Amino acid sequence: MALNLGKAVVDYLTAHPDEKFSARQIAEWIFATFPDECQAKKQSSQYVSTDAQLVQQLVAEISSQRPRLQKRHPELKTTEGRPR
């Protein structure tokens, strides 16, 4: 099963509505919660070879999807500073 990053992020944030998370915290949760999908992602990538690089890649993907996720789910709020 492929990892649907956008759905996983929205599900996690809606499950914890009164808490604030950085993209790194969400990426670490995804890495811990979906180990098989993350390992498959690491295996298929030609640039990611370690778990730390994979978590950093997830952080970058979550950050890049933030504007689109906010348009689709207006109940998601971000802050100007960190954590978003």
C-alpha positions as CSV (number, residue, x, y, z in Angstrom):
1,M,0.0,0.0,0.0
2,A,1.4,3.4,-1.0
3,L,1.6,6.1,1.6
4,N,-0.9,8.9,1.1
5,L,0.9,11.6,2.9
6,G,-1.7,14.3,2.6
7,K,-4.4,12.1,4.0
8,A,-2.2,10.9,6.9
9,V,-1.3,14.5,7.8
10,V,-5.0,15.6,7.8
11,D,-6.1,12.5,9.8
12,Y,-3.3,13.1,12.4
13,L,-4.1,16.8,12.8
14,T,-7.9,16.3,13.0
15,A,-7.3,13.6,15.7
16,H,-5.3,16.2,17.7
17,P,-7.2,19.4,17.2
18,D,-5.9,21.4,20.2
19,E,-2.2,20.7,19.7
20,K,0.4,22.3,17.6
21,F,2.9,20.3,15.5
22,S,5.9,21.1,13.4
23,A,6.3,19.3,10.0
24,R,9.2,17.4,11.6
25,Q,7.0,16.1,14.4
26,I,4.4,15.0,11.9
27,A,7.0,13.3,9.7
28,E,8.5,11.5,12.7
29,W,4.9,10.3,13.6
30,I,4.4,9.1,10.0
31,F,7.8,7.3,10.1
32,A,6.8,5.5,13.3
33,T,3.2,4.8,12.3
34,F,3.7,3.6,8.7
35,P,7.1,1.7,8.8
36,D,6.4,-0.5,5.9
37,E,5.3,2.3,3.6
38,C,8.3,4.4,4.6
39,Q,10.7,1.6,4.0
40,A,9.1,1.0,0.5
41,K,9.5,4.8,-0.1
42,K,13.2,4.6,0.9
43,Q,13.8,1.6,-1.3
44,S,12.3,3.2,-4.4
45,S,14.2,6.4,-4.0
46,Q,17.6,6.9,-5.6
47,Y,18.5,9.8,-3.3
48,V,17.3,8.7,0.1
49,S,19.4,6.0,1.7
50,T,19.1,6.5,5.5
51,D,16.2,6.8,7.9
52,A,17.3,10.4,8.7
53,Q,17.2,11.4,5.1
54,L,13.8,9.8,4.7
55,V,12.4,11.8,7.6
56,Q,13.9,15.0,6.1
57,Q,12.2,14.1,2.8
58,L,8.9,13.7,4.6
59,V,9.3,17.0,6.3
60,A,9.9,18.7,2.9
61,E,6.9,17.0,1.3
62,I,4.6,17.9,4.2
63,S,5.8,21.6,4.1
64,S,5.3,21.7,0.3
65,Q,1.8,20.4,0.6
66,R,0.7,22.8,3.3
67,P,-0.9,25.5,1.1
68,R,-2.9,22.9,-0.8
69,L,-4.0,21.1,2.3
70,Q,-5.1,24.4,3.8
71,K,-7.2,25.2,0.7
72,R,-8.8,21.8,0.8
73,H,-9.3,21.8,4.6
74,P,-9.9,25.4,5.9
75,E,-10.2,24.1,9.4
76,L,-6.4,23.5,9.5
77,K,-4.5,26.5,10.8
78,T,-0.9,27.4,10.6
79,T,1.2,30.0,12.3
80,E,3.6,32.5,10.7
81,G,6.5,31.2,12.8
82,R,7.5,27.7,13.7
83,P,5.9,25.3,14.4
84,R,3.4,25.6,11.6
